[in-house]
């Protein structure tokens, strides 16, 4: 079983601003969908709340929250990262999709990181990915792309495996 984090990070380590993504990169959204479709996705409640249409189709949506009365349609509710991993233990692959608190809690437990590096800094960002050293990771693959009409910033897709 593979436990992965999937995240888009700016050059200054940012992942969000005011409860939203840093920017709209069409290619990153397609990449996210292609990797996660058919697999469980584990997210914090704030990340779930930021989804415009609720649970993402084609995936088991697992929301980790401290709120014992939280419910939502098409969602499995858990109250810890460990519980979420237990609930998804039968899946060959599962993805942690955010936010910052969940990334921090899950980071020591993952073996794979799917990273979209946005080659820009976002000075108004207020949410950041935990600091980590690239020395601890092998680069399995990397693809670099320029900005274009649907992607306002240059970006790279990296697939990293823990050493």
TISEZA-209351 format. One record per residue (C-alpha): x, y, z; residue in one letter; chain; residue number from 1. Coordinates in steps of 0.001 Angstrom, whole numbers, plus 500000, padded with zeros to 6 digits. Example, Ala and Ser with C-alpha at 12.3 -4.5 7.8 and 13.67 -1.06 7.14 Angstrom:
BEGIN
(r (512300 495500 507800) 'a' 'A' 1)
(r (513670 498940 507140) 's' 'A' 2)
This chain:
BEGIN
(r (500000 500000 500000) 'x' 'A' 1)
(r (501216 503460 499124) 'x' 'A' 2)
(r (500390 506560 501143) 'x' 'A' 3)
(r (501034 509765 499225) 'x' 'A' 4)
(r (500743 513469 499689) 'x' 'A' 5)
(r (499654 515468 496670) 'x' 'A' 6)
(r (500185 519221 496872) 'x' 'A' 7)
(r (500907 522375 494855) 'x' 'A' 8)
(r (503588 524505 496515) 'x' 'A' 9)
(r (504917 527918 495513) 'x' 'A' 10)
(r (508567 528919 495565) 'x' 'A' 11)
(r (508049 530407 499060) 'x' 'A' 12)
(r (506455 527209 500429) 'x' 'A' 13)
(r (502903 528525 500254) 'x' 'A' 14)
(r (499912 526277 499561) 'x' 'A' 15)
(r (496958 528597 500135) 'x' 'A' 16)
(r (495530 532024 500724) 'x' 'A' 17)
(r (492349 532804 502655) 'x' 'A' 18)
(r (491104 529214 502464) 'x' 'A' 19)
(r (491662 528889 498716) 'x' 'A' 20)
(r (494276 527611 496306) 'x' 'A' 21)
(r (497093 530019 495454) 'x' 'A' 22)
(r (496030 530240 491823) 'x' 'A' 23)
(r (494144 528364 489135) 'x' 'A' 24)
(r (496397 526065 487117) 'x' 'A' 25)
(r (494223 523982 484787) 'x' 'A' 26)
(r (497020 521486 484185) 'x' 'A' 27)
(r (497490 520946 487917) 'x' 'A' 28)
(r (493771 520280 488442) 'x' 'A' 29)
(r (493805 517721 485596) 'x' 'A' 30)
(r (496976 516147 487002) 'x' 'A' 31)
(r (495382 515939 490470) 'x' 'A' 32)
(r (492290 514250 489067) 'x' 'A' 33)
(r (494249 511773 486939) 'x' 'A' 34)
(r (496348 510665 489920) 'x' 'A' 35)
(r (493595 510501 492545) 'x' 'A' 36)
(r (490611 509145 490589) 'x' 'A' 37)
(r (489605 505736 491915) 'x' 'A' 38)
(r (491663 506134 495102) 'x' 'A' 39)
(r (490735 507338 498591) 'x' 'A' 40)
(r (491527 510979 499298) 'x' 'A' 41)
(r (492064 512131 502870) 'x' 'A' 42)
(r (491580 515784 503760) 'x' 'A' 43)
(r (490981 518092 506668) 'x' 'A' 44)
(r (487592 519682 507209) 'x' 'A' 45)
(r (488706 523130 506011) 'x' 'A' 46)
(r (489982 521604 502781) 'x' 'A' 47)
(r (486664 519811 502364) 'x' 'A' 48)
(r (484796 523069 503001) 'x' 'A' 49)
(r (486838 524745 500238) 'x' 'A' 50)
(r (485676 522248 497595) 'x' 'A' 51)
(r (483115 524093 495462) 'x' 'A' 52)
(r (480774 521108 494975) 'x' 'A' 53)
(r (481459 519012 498086) 'x' 'A' 54)
(r (482835 515482 497848) 'x' 'A' 55)
(r (484973 514816 494776) 'x' 'A' 56)
(r (483393 512174 492528) 'x' 'A' 57)
(r (485072 508876 491724) 'x' 'A' 58)
(r (487015 508739 494982) 'x' 'A' 59)
(r (486333 507763 498582) 'x' 'A' 60)
(r (486365 511136 500371) 'x' 'A' 61)
(r (487665 510911 503948) 'x' 'A' 62)
(r (487470 514038 506096) 'x' 'A' 63)
(r (489529 514308 509278) 'x' 'A' 64)
(r (487956 516624 511847) 'x' 'A' 65)
(r (487937 517161 515594) 'x' 'A' 66)
(r (484220 518021 515417) 'x' 'A' 67)
(r (482317 514932 516645) 'x' 'A' 68)
(r (479055 516061 514998) 'x' 'A' 69)
(r (480458 516807 511511) 'x' 'A' 70)
(r (478690 515029 508654) 'x' 'A' 71)
(r (478553 515601 504906) 'x' 'A' 72)
(r (477077 513689 501964) 'x' 'A' 73)
(r (479352 511061 500374) 'x' 'A' 74)
(r (482033 511500 503047) 'x' 'A' 75)
(r (483645 509148 505554) 'x' 'A' 76)
(r (484365 511106 508730) 'x' 'A' 77)
(r (487425 510302 510877) 'x' 'A' 78)
(r (488869 512035 513905) 'x' 'A' 79)
(r (492597 511406 513397) 'x' 'A' 80)
(r (495097 510725 510633) 'x' 'A' 81)
(r (495607 507250 512044) 'x' 'A' 82)
(r (491873 506515 511878) 'x' 'A' 83)
(r (491735 507782 508283) 'x' 'A' 84)
(r (494651 505514 507330) 'x' 'A' 85)
(r (492939 502580 509034) 'x' 'A' 86)
(r (489658 503237 507176) 'x' 'A' 87)
(r (491525 503285 503843) 'x' 'A' 88)
(r (493924 500418 504652) 'x' 'A' 89)
(r (492516 498095 501978) 'x' 'A' 90)
(r (493261 500551 499150) 'x' 'A' 91)
(r (496490 499967 497190) 'x' 'A' 92)
(r (497052 503734 497097) 'x' 'A' 93)
(r (495620 506672 499032) 'x' 'A' 94)
(r (496277 510399 498898) 'x' 'A' 95)
(r (496509 513067 501582) 'x' 'A' 96)
(r (495226 516229 499824) 'x' 'A' 97)
(r (495450 518902 502541) 'x' 'A' 98)
(r (495410 521155 504374) 'x' 'A' 99)
(r (498474 522298 506245) 'x' 'A' 100)
(r (497666 520654 509603) 'x' 'A' 101)
(r (496918 517317 507958) 'x' 'A' 102)
(r (500049 517521 505793) 'x' 'A' 103)
(r (502134 518125 508907) 'x' 'A' 104)
(r (500543 515233 510818) 'x' 'A' 105)
(r (500782 512819 507876) 'x' 'A' 106)
(r (504216 513770 506510) 'x' 'A' 107)
(r (506198 511261 508618) 'x' 'A' 108)
(r (503792 508490 507531) 'x' 'A' 109)
(r (504003 508916 503753) 'x' 'A' 110)
(r (506339 507285 501268) 'x' 'A' 111)
(r (505478 509241 498128) 'x' 'A' 112)
(r (505079 512938 497379) 'x' 'A' 113)
(r (503388 514248 494242) 'x' 'A' 114)
(r (504480 517846 494144) 'x' 'A' 115)
(r (503421 520561 491765) 'x' 'A' 116)
(r (506018 523294 492135) 'x' 'A' 117)
(r (504547 526639 491092) 'x' 'A' 118)
(r (507473 528788 489967) 'x' 'A' 119)
(r (506235 531983 491592) 'x' 'A' 120)
(r (506042 533457 495087) 'x' 'A' 121)
(r (502755 534504 496642) 'x' 'A' 122)
(r (503437 537194 499255) 'x' 'A' 123)
(r (499782 537282 500391) 'x' 'A' 124)
(r (499722 533532 501139) 'x' 'A' 125)
(r (498766 532541 504666) 'x' 'A' 126)
(r (499030 528735 504556) 'x' 'A' 127)
(r (502308 526861 504102) 'x' 'A' 128)
(r (503540 523309 503565) 'x' 'A' 129)
(r (505805 521884 506296) 'x' 'A' 130)
(r (509482 522419 505565) 'x' 'A' 131)
(r (511313 519352 504276) 'x' 'A' 132)
(r (514675 518520 502736) 'x' 'A' 133)
(r (514902 517300 499160) 'x' 'A' 134)
(r (517916 515280 500369) 'x' 'A' 135)
(r (515431 512838 501933) 'x' 'A' 136)
(r (513704 512140 498612) 'x' 'A' 137)
(r (514560 510502 495297) 'x' 'A' 138)
(r (513146 512194 492207) 'x' 'A' 139)
(r (511257 509489 490308) 'x' 'A' 140)
(r (510151 511891 487596) 'x' 'A' 141)
(r (510014 515587 486814) 'x' 'A' 142)
(r (508220 517477 484047) 'x' 'A' 143)
(r (508631 521244 483571) 'x' 'A' 144)
(r (506087 523476 481846) 'x' 'A' 145)
(r (506010 527146 480861) 'x' 'A' 146)
(r (503127 529470 481646) 'x' 'A' 147)
(r (500430 529570 478981) 'x' 'A' 148)
(r (496898 530880 478452) 'x' 'A' 149)
(r (495383 528363 480956) 'x' 'A' 150)
(r (498267 528262 483438) 'x' 'A' 151)
(r (499414 531748 484496) 'x' 'A' 152)
(r (502715 530591 486046) 'x' 'A' 153)
(r (505420 528151 484998) 'x' 'A' 154)
(r (505230 524908 486986) 'x' 'A' 155)
(r (506774 521470 487423) 'x' 'A' 156)
(r (505266 518100 488289) 'x' 'A' 157)
(r (507551 516092 490571) 'x' 'A' 158)
(r (507052 512515 491727) 'x' 'A' 159)
(r (509233 511941 494781) 'x' 'A' 160)
(r (509914 508730 496715) 'x' 'A' 161)
(r (511232 508738 500280) 'x' 'A' 162)
(r (514825 507397 500455) 'x' 'A' 163)
